[in-house]
């Protein structure tokens, strides 16, 4: 039995789904199932009751879960504990950063870099992936676009940004705002996989309710590619309104305009996240989280 067996078991136990656990672990379902069967054979017990519709822990699985969690926690703490014992190597902290982060937050993050008392390394990624990496202790902290939910992960909002519609200038130049009813004949252009914050899923519900049903998801992972598509006409996208946030709206040129909505008031929130159990009083991240919140808020 290896540590990865316990990590795979814990992922399936927490999700009660082999497919969700496989996505979380960035692997295919079939090798994950094989590893769980290997673990069951070695332990001589069945850990899950599974059929085509559901996955549930057996009595043995329920008994193993807290033991596996304890082992994984102690294993993941080894690098930090070793640095504490040696007291010779500068601590390294990994902070997740999503795409489209506002420049003000980037400036505050640089301030945190200077005052953290350790080496801060940035780790880019989509918000959903960053949440999972914090939960799995692969990152100490992360800035993510909200909402963000994961068991044991604490969230504190640090910024809110108004959102607007990216529109073809040929149709909307000179306007001060746009209503959803004017966009029912347009295609909503979503950015490529991993670029769109989870909050945009909530916006899609409002778009559908307003009669906007046509969608396209562009294959590009570049924001500017979405802008070029919108500039052709007959389509729109959603982006940050603040002109300072060029990372969220690098597509601005004479063929595209960005307008606020007249009938909805969408806001993209960004939050700092960390594992709650690592930031309890006296915990390894308690001072780090306090310093990050002071710098970022």
N, C-alpha and C positions, 0 to 999 in steps of 0.2 A: 504494500500500500504506500503510495506517494502522496505528497501534499496536494498535487493537482487533482487526485481522486476526491479528496475532501472538498476542494474548491468547486469541482463540478457538481458533487452531491449537494452542497449548500446552495448553489445557483438554482438547481432544479427544485429543491425544497422550498426556497423563497418564492419562486415563481409558480410552482405547481404546474409547470408546463415545460416540456422538453424543447419546444420550438422557441419560446421566449428566452429560456436559459441559454440556448445555443446562440441566439442573436446577442445576448448580453456578453457571452464569452467569445464572440467573433469566431465561431466554428460551425460546422455542419451538425445536423441533428444525429445522423447515423454514428459518427465517432463518439459523440457524447453519450449516446445510448450504450455503446459498447463499453465505454469506461465505467458507466454505472453498473452494468452487468458484471464487469470484472471485480468491482468493489463488493458487490453482493456475493459473488462466489468466494472471495477471500474471507469475508466476514461470516459466511455461512447463513445469512439471513436475507430476506426480501425487504428492501427499503421503501419501495413504492408499490401501490396498487394502481395499475394503469390499464386503460382500455382506449378505444378510439375517441372517447368523449372527455375523459378526465384523468387527472393524475392526483393521487393522494398519498400521504405518508402512512406507512404501516406503523405499528407500535415500535418496531425496531428503528424505523426511520425517525420517528419523533424523539426517541431516546438518543439517537446519534447526533441530531442537529445541534443541541447546545454544546456537546463535546467537540464537534467539528468546528463550530464557531469559535470556541475558546482556543483551539489549536491554531486556527488560521490567524486569529488576532495576535497571539503570541509570536507566531512565525513572522507576520508582517511588521511587527514591532522591532524585530532584531536589528535592522540597520540603525534606527534611531537610538535604541538602547546601547548599541556598541559605540556610537559616536559619543553618547553621554559618558560611558565608562572611560573611553580613551581621553576625551576632552582635548584632543589635539587637532582634529580636522574641522574646518568650518562647516557648519550645517548647511545642507542644500535643501531648499524648499521649492517644490514644483507647483506653479499656479496656472490653472487652465484659463484660456482666453478664447472667447467665441469670435466668429467673423462679425464685422460691422460694429465693433466696440467704439463708443463715442470717444473723440479725442480728449475730452476732459477726463474721462476715466483712465485713459492711457497715461495722461499726465500725472494723475493721482497715483497710478500704479508705479510710475517711475519714482515718485516721492517715497512710496512704500519700499521700493528696492533699496533706497539710500538709508532708510531708517530701520529696516527689519533686523539688522544685526546678523544676517546670514546671506548666503548666495541665493538669489531668487532666479529661477529658470522658468521661462514661459512655455506653455504647452498648448498649441492651438487645437481646436476641435469644435464640433457642433455641440450645442448645449446638452442634448440628451446623452451623448457620449461622455461629456465632461462630468455630468452628474454621476454616471455609473463608475467612472474612474475615481471620483472622490469617495463614493460608497465602498469601492474595493480597496481603498487606501493607496491607490497608485498616484494620486495627487493629494497634496495637503489642503489646498484651497482652489477655488475656481470662481471666476465670474461667468455667469450664465444668463441667458435671456429667460425671463419667467413666463409662465409658471414652471416650477421645477419641483418634482416630488420623488422622494426615495426614502425608504425606511432608514431611520437613523441619521439622515442628513438634515442639517440646520440651514435655514435660508434667511438672509437679511437683505431687503431691498436697498440699493444704493443710488439708483438713478431711474428717472422716467423720461421717455422721449415721445413726443407726439408723432403720429404717422400720417401720411397722406398718400394720394394717388399719383403714380407716375403715368403721364398721359402723352399722346402724340401732340406736338405743338400745332400741327396743321389743323387739328380739330378744337383745341382748347386754349390756344395762345390768347393772352389778354384777360383771361378769367381770374376771379379771386377764389373760387371754390368750385366743387363739383358734387352733385348728389348721386346716390346709388342708382336712382331711377334713370339717370342719363347713361348708365353703363350697361344696361340690360342687353344691349346688342353687341357688346364688346367681349373679347376673350380675356379672362383673368390669367395673366402669365405668372406662373410660380417659378422661383429660382430653382436651380438644380438641387438634387438631394444633398442634405447636410447644411445648406445655407439658410433655409427658411426656419425662423424660430417657431417653437411650439405654439406660441400665442397666435400665429397666423392661422392655425387650424380653427381657433375660435372665431376669427374674422371670417373664415369661409362660411361658417354657419350663418352669419349676418348677410353675407353676399347672396347666399342661396335664398334666404328669406326675402330678400329684396328683388328676386327674380333674375339674378345673375347666375347662370348655370354652365356656361361654357368655360372650360379650363384647358390649360396646356402647361405641362411641366417641361421646361427646357433642359436639354442634356448638358448644357454648359454649367460649370461650377464657378463661373465668373459673373459677378453682378452686372458688369458692363454689357455682357451678352444679352441679358434681359432687357436693358435699356435700348439696345439696338433693335430688338424685336418689337418693342412698343413703338419706336419711332416710325416703323413701317405703316402704322395706322391700324385701327380696328381692335386694339388690345390695350390693356392697362396692367400696371403692377402696383405693389404697395411698398413704400419705403419710408425712411426717416424724413421728417420735414426740415429739421435743423440743417441749414446749409454748411455749418461747421463740420458736420459728420460726413465728410467726403467718402469715408469707407463704406457707408451705407448707401450713398448715391453718387457713384463715380461716373454715371452715365449722362450727367447734365451737359447738354449742348443745345444748339439752336433748333433741334428737331424734337425735343422732349421738354415738358414742363412738369413740375411737381406742385400739386394743389392740395389744400386741406379739404376734407369731406364736409359738406354742409349739414348732413343729417346724422352722422355718427362721429364719435370723438375717440378714435383708437389711440392707445398709448402703449408703447413697448417698454416694459420694466426690465431692468438688469439687477441681479442680486449677487451677493457673495455667498458661497456655500462651503460647508465643511462638515465633517463627521462630528456629531454632537458628543460622542463618547471620548473623542480626542481633545475636546476643548472644555471639559469639565474643570472646576477649580483644581489647580495642581496638575492638570493634564498636559501632555506634550505640546499641544497647540494653543493652550489658553492665552498666553502672552502674544503669540503670533496673530491669533484671530482678533484680539483686542486692538493690536497695532494696525492691522489691515482695515478694520472697521473705522478707526479714527482717520486713517489716510484716505479712504475711499468715499466716506459719507459726506 
